[in-house]
Amino acid sequence: MMKNCCPLILLLLLLVQANSVRSQQSFYGCYTGDNEQYEIRLHLINANNKLNASLLLKGKSNTIEQLNLTGKLKPGGDFHLGSNFGEDTLLVGRLTSSRLEAYYKNKTNDLVLMHLQAETPSNHMELDVEAYEQQQALDSAMADSPQAIYEGQLLVPKTNNAQYDSLFALQIKGGKLQSVKLNTLLERESETFFSDFKKLNNFENKDTPVYQWIKSSEVSVQFNQRGILCFSTADYVYTGGAHGLSSQWFFVLDLEKMERLTIHDVFKAEAFAVLPSLIEQSLRNTYQVDADSSLHSVGFFSGEVDLSENFWLSAAGIGFYYNSYEIAPYYFGHSSVMLPFSEIHDLLKPELYERLKAIQVSLNPGL
């Protein structure tokens, strides 16, 4: 097996003929397949050739690993995906409208060839991606005027349905179900952003610095099977000061009942006495905190961590997400904990667990 190859060399290995390459449009695709080492499922979003992906790998031990990746898609169909804001390239290859072929660099730096096919729509909800970008100058008459930059993304169901629109409007409306036309939401939000920029900044007070403002939002999909969809919106806002603020919010939708699921819909009542200790132990393992020390000793605000209602669901398990400042200072960044189904299946409500059991058998219902 080849080892330690750089992404440039990998690209030269991928001489795949591309048909109808999706390079200039935004889209969501679910790709599945398997090889000698893994069963694979990839949720991929392209928005103006910027990629967000959730890669799920089921190995021979039947454990499922989830990797959240970002990257770029080139006009010819070549792409790369990596972790840590794309700095560590883990997946590189060629994408077409019907398949994806790539090399994956695993933990031992071995290169694993993946042949994935676009999954049939009958196994997941079909989605579109709306991407909206615009910028405005504070003073259009000044060549060097500060700018406000807005980049927004929305997931939109391909099925035209008012109830779906209400559910998906959560991406912007912060939890309020409203019957709206989804394709107008990004434009409305950008108008508010630019209005605030011009209202709160001016050149009249020379002692007040005027900053370039930035607001961006990116969407990603973690789960899309058996009538359950889990996706997230990751936001970044900078309106002056030492740094901007990043946050990520997750949405778990039951498409059969047409409602958003909360942690109380997912877990039994008795689970809430157990989950905080499982999350604390996972954080201890991540930050290498021994049993004689508290989380507070390594920088967390408290030695105990409350259960986050900002959770996600994937084929690997259920995760809990803490944005900056929720449980630790800004320099910690976000904190996330994934609890595998093997640890928590007894804590899940039976109806939900029955719907999720099939993913433990196969990531790809077609296999």
N, C-alpha and C positions, 0 to 999 in steps of 0.2 A: 504494500500500500504506500502511496506517495505521502510524504510528510513535509510540513513547513513550507508549502508553496505560497507565494504571494498572489494576491488577487489578479494582477496583470497576467501572470502565467496561466492562471486558471481560465481566464477569459479566452486565451488562445486555444485551450483544449476543447472549447464548446463550439463546434462547427455545426450548429443545428439550423436547418432551413426554417425560416419563420413565415407563417401564413397569417395575414391580417393582424399584425403586431399592434397591440393596444399601447400606443406610446403618447399620443397627444390628448387622449380623453381620460376622464376620471371613471373609475369603476371599482366594484368589489367582486372578488372571485374566491371561490373555495376550491382548492386543489387537493386531491388525495392520491395515495399510491402506497406501495411497499417495496422493500428490497430485502436482502438477506439479514440486515441488522434491525430495521425499523418498519413499523407501520406508521404512515405519515399523513398528517392533515395540516393544511396551510390556509389560514384566512388572510387574504391579501387585499389591501386597499391602495389604489393609485389615485392621487389627486395632483394633477399637473406634474406628473412624473416624480413626485415624492411618494415614497412607499412606507406604509405601516403594515406590519405583519405579526401574526401570532402563529408560531410554528409548534406543532404538537407531535411528539415522538414517543411511540410505544415500543419499548425494547423487548428483548427476549424474556426479561424478568416480569413482564406485564405491567411494569410501572410506566406511568405517562409523565413526560416532562414537557413543560410549556416554556417557550422562549419568545419574548417580545422584542421585535427587531424593527429597525428603520433603515431606509436606504434610498437609492435612486434607480430610475428606469431611463435608459438611454433611448433615443429615437429608433435605433435599429432593433430594440428588444432585449439587449444585454442589460443585466441588472445586478446589483449587489445589495445585500442586507447584512446588518451587523447590530451588535449590542453596544451599550455605552455611547449613545448618540451616533452610531454608525462607525465608530472608530475601530472596533474589532470585527472584521469581516468574517461572517460565519457561513454565508450562503451566497454563491455567485453563479450566474448562468444565463439562460435565454428563456424569455417568456413570450408565448403566443396566445392567441385567443382561445385555444383549446388545450394547451399543455404547458408544462413548465419543466425544464430540465436544468439541473444545477448540481454543483458539488457542495456538499456540506462538510465543514471542518469540525469534527467532534472534539471532545475534551482531551483526547490524546493526540490531537493534531492530525489524525488520519483523515483522508478525504473520502467521503462516501457519496457515490453517485445516486442522484434521485431522479426518477422519471415519474412525474405527477400529471394526472389528467384533471381537467375541469369537471367537477362533480355535477351530476344531473340535478336540475333544480328541484326534483321531487324530494330530495333529501335535505333541503335547507330552504330558508326564505330568500327569495331573490331581492337584491338591494341595488340601488343606484347611489352614487356619491355626488352631491352637489358641492362644487368648489367655487368660491367667490373671492376675488382679490381686487383691491383698489387702494389708491393712496391719494391724499390731498395735501396741498401746501397750506401752511398757516396764512401766508400772504403770497398769492399767486404772482404779484408784481415783483417779488424779490427772487433773484436767481438762486440764492443760497438759503431760502426760507426753510425753517424746520418742517418736517413732513409728519403726517400721521399715516401709518400703514396698517391696513386691515386685511387679514387672510382668514377666511372662515370655511368650515366644512360641515356638511350634514349628511347623515345616512337617511335615505329615502326609500320606502318600500316601492317595488315596481307595481304592486297591485294597488290600483286606485281605490282607496277606501277611507272614508272620513274618520272611522275609528282608529285606523292605523295612523292617520295624520295626527290625531290627538296624542297617541302614545309617543310618536317620534318627535313631537314638538317639545317633549321634555328636554331635549338636547340644549335648548335655549331658555325655555320658560322656567327652569329650575324647580320642576316638580308639579307645576300647575297644568292640568289637562285642559287644553283649549282646542277647539276646532278651528284650525287655520290652514291656509295654503302654505305648505312647507317651503315651496320655492321662493316665497317672499320673506322668510324669516331672516336670512343672512343679509339681505339688502336693508331690512329695517334695523337690524343690529348695527350694521356699518354706519347708517345715517346717524344713529344715536351717538356712536363713538366719535365720528367726525364733528358733530355738533358740540359735544363736550370738550373736544380738543380746542376748538376755536373760542368757546365760551370761557374756558379756564386759563387760556394762555393769551397774552397780548404783549405788545412791545411798549406800552405806555409806562409801565413801571420798570425802569432800567435796572433796579436792584433784584428783580425777580428773573431767574434764568428760565429760558424757554427750551423745552426738551423735545426731541423727536418722540412721538408716541408709537407704540407697537401693540397690536392685539392680534393673536393668532389662535386658531383652534384646529385640532386634528382629531379625526375619529379612527377607531380601530375596533375590530371584532374579536371576541374571545371564544364565543360559543354560538352555534347556529345549527341546532339539530332538535328533532322530536318536539317541535312546536315551542321551543324556548330559544330566545335570542339574548345574548349578553354582548353589549358594546360599551365603549367609553368615549368620552371627549376629554382631550388634554388641552388645557388653555395656558397661554402665556400672555401676560400683560405687563407693559412697561410704560409708565406715565411720569417718569422722572425719579431721581433719587439714586441710591447706591446700586440697586439691582431691581430687576423685574420679579414678578411672582408667577410661579407655575402651580397648576393644580390639575388633578385628574378626577373625573367623576364617572362612576359606573352605573349602568342601567341594565336590569334583568327583566325581560318582558316575557310574560306567558301569552303567546299568540293565540292559544286556544280559548283562554278566558278573557283575552283582550284587557290585560291589566299588568301593572308593574308589580313585580314581586319584591317584598321587603324581607329582611332577615327573619321576621316572625312568620312569614309564609314558607320559609325554607326549613327552619329548625324547630324541633320539638321544644316545648316550654322548659323542660329540664336541661336542655343544652346550654342555656344562658348562664348556668352556674359553672359550667365546665370550659366553655370556649375561651374566656379570658386567660385562664392558666395555660391552655394550649398555645395561644398567641404569645404569651410571655415567654414560654419555653422556646418557641421558634425564634423570637428576637434574641434570646440569650445565645442560642446556637449561632445565629448570624453574626452577632457582635462579640462572640467568644467571652461571655460573662459567666463566671463560675458560680456555683451554688451559694458560696459564702458572700457574694457581692450582689448589689442591687442594680437594676437598670439605671437608676439615678446616678450611680457611681461612674458610668461611662458617658453621661451627658443627657440622658432622657429627663424630661421634666419631673417624672415621678417613678417610684419603684414599681408601680402597678399601672397596667395599661387597660383602659376601658375598651369595650367591644365597639369596633367601628361599624356603622351602618352603611358605609361606602364599601360595598363588597362586589366581587365578581365571581362568575361561575365559568369554569372551563372543563374540558375533558380530563384535566389533571386533578381537579378538586375545586375547592372554594377558597378564594383569597380575600383578604381584608387590607384596605388601603388607607394610609394615614398621610395626608398632605403636610407640607412644611408648616411648622409651628403648632401642629395638633398635639404631638406627643414629644417633640424634640425641637431644638433650635434650627434656624434656617440652614446652617452649614451642614446639617445632617441630610438635607434633602428630604425626599419622601421616604416612608418606611412601608414595606408591604410584606405580608405573610401569606403563604400558600399552605393550606391544610389539605393533604391528599384524602381522597375518599376512603382509603383503607383505614384512616384514623377516625373518621367522623361519620361513617355511614349509619351507625346506630343512633346518631343525633339528628339525622334528617327526618323530615316528615315522610311517612311511608309512600304517599302518592307521588311525591316528587322523586324519591329514590327509585321507585319502579320505572319512572320515565328515563332516569339517568343510567340505570344498570347496563343497558345495551351498549353504552359507550365503553364500558370496561371490557366488553367482548371484542369490539372492533371500532376503531376510529372511523372506518369507512363502511357504511351500511352495505355498499355494493360488493365488498370482498366476501 
